[in-house]
Amino acid sequence: MQKSLDLKLARILADSACRDFILADAKDADMAFGLAAPGRSPEHYAHEARFRDLSEYRQLMRDIVRQGLVDIMLMSASSNEVLTIQERLFDSSHITPAVRANDTTDIWLASGSGRYTSQPSRPFRTATLDHIMCGKLECAPAERGRGADLGLYSCTFNNDTDRDRETLEAYRAFRLEAESKGFRHFLEVFAPNAPGEHPPKDVARFVNDQIVRALAGVTRSGRPLFLKIPYFGPAAMEALAGYDRSLVVGVLGGSSGTTYDAFHMLWEAKKYGARVALYGRKINSAEDQLTFVKYLRAVADDQVGPEEAVRAYHSDIRKLGIKPYRSLEDDLQQTATMTSYGGSGAAVAPKAAPTTAAMPSNGFVEEPDFSRMSPAEKAQWNMERWKRIIG
């Protein structure tokens, strides 16, 4: 089946005014957090460390793929083996499977250890491309389509010549191998995790410049499909998105925060040039992940604004008999959320809430009169529209 990721990327690259938006569910946290990766269990009680198990985590991946509202499911290589290679979950889906292709030391977040995140990031890769693509050490050419052919590669620059050169050398080796094996990638760049005595004066500009400089020497065949970076605000996003129209910019979700944090970040990042959002903890921490994704999709497709989506989300989960973690009033607040795995990245500061009236029209679909529809009806209309587009 043709993948929505490929369709959207083609449209975005062909028309800079295109309103298409790519959503990814990042369920690769077992590469970082260990036992806590699947998230808090619904049976969790106060002061009790009860988490979902790995089978529950993978069932959520199946559920979200079958819902069909995201474009990418990002997993670990081991989850990819089960869902993509063994179960063939993605064969009849428009969703693209993707795998975290490296696990740098700044995402080693075993409980009780604070040392890794306080030391400069070092490159490391657990997964091999062949294991991602076919599940074993060496793939025959015909076997490379069995697994995923898309991966996330992560870099963290710390304003240190030796460490940053090591990071770039590892990325170059990965790119060359990926190109030789027909493996595509998107590039994640975190803010410095341990710059020591020489932190960049302007972290957002530092990250933007590192990206542009690192990719200037890379020709099209080796370039990432898109970027995954912290959202540093309108000015930084606009500067990077406007620099090179062939480079599609996406944002990472960071820490969970409030429901409004998640919806507003997506809305504002899109407004200033982002065309991709990859949310992990924000989705995984939701009271009901399918309902949360439904409204993420509606915000991404310009059907509802952030505040309206939060209110509708609360209404829907209450109808499902699910008690929200926060009151509606508290969940409508914008908070400062961390942008790195380890909580050492720059925080996204709260801003004034936008109004729904400020949202642009999607411009390419005949719309009903949304003023006469409830938020839930808008989200449902958008889900049906999405299914029609994907076909």
C-alpha positions, 0 to 999 in steps of 0.5 A: 500500500502506498504510504501517506508519508511518501505522498505528503513529503512529495506534496510538501516539497513540490509546494511550500504553501502545502498544508499537509502535516506528518504525524509520528507516534514515537514508541521507541522509548525502550531504547532509553528508559528501560522498564518505565518505557511503556508508561504508567499502567492504568492500574497505577496507584499513587506512590506505586511504580506500576508500569505497563509491560512490553506486550501492552506497549506493543498492543498500543502500537497495534491499536494506533496503527489500526486507527490509521491517523498517524503517518509513522510508527517509530519503534525499537528494532526488537518491536519492529521485528515482532510487528513489521517482520513477523506480524506484517502489521504494516503491509495493509496500512498507509503508515510507515514503520520506522526504527531508532537506528542509534542510541547515543549515550544521552538517552541511556536513562536507566533508573537511578543513573544521572551520570550519562545525561550529565556527560557529553553525548557519545555516539553508539548504535545497538541496532544494525541496518540489516537487523532492522531491514530483515531481522538478521545479520546479513540480508539478501537484496530480496530480503531488505523489504521484509522490515523497515527501510526508515530509521531515526538517527540522532546527534547531539552537539556540545560545542566541543571539537573532539566530541562533535567531530566524533559525532559527525564521523559516526553520522557519516559512517551511518549515512554511507552504509544507509545509502549503500543498502537503500535505507532512508533516515530522518535526523534528530538533533538535540540541544547540547546535553553537557556543554560544560564551561562553554555553553552556546550563547544562543542554543537555538541558533547553535542547533540550527547552524550545526544542522545546516553546516553538517548537511551542506556537504551531503548530497541528495542521495544521503540527506535525511528525509526530514528533521526532528528537533526541539521546538525553540519557538517561532523565530528559530523555526521560521529561520530554519524552515525558510533557509532551505525549502528542500529540508523538511523540518519537524519537532520532537515532543519532549516531556509530556506536560499538559494536553494543551502543551501538546496541541499548542506546540504542534499548532504553533510549530506548523504556523512557523514552518514545521511540517512534522511532529514526532510525539512520544511521551506526550502520546504515551502519557495521555489518559486515552491514546487513541482519543489523544491522537484523534485530536492531534490529527485534527489540530495538525489538519487545521480543523480545530485550535489547541484550546478547542481540542483540549476541551473536546478531548476532555469531553470524549474521555469522560464519555468513555468513563476515563477520569482525566489526570488534571481538571480541564482548567489545569489542562488548559494551562501552558507549562515549560516542558523539557525538550530532551530525553534526559530532561537537560534540554532547553525548556519551551517557555509558555506563551499566550494562547492562540485563538481558533480564529487565527488558524488558517484554512486548509485550502484544499478540501471542501469544508462544511460549516464548522461554526455549526459543529461541535469539536467532536463533530469536527474531529470525526469529520476530519477522521473521515476526510483523512480516510478518504485522502488515504483511500 
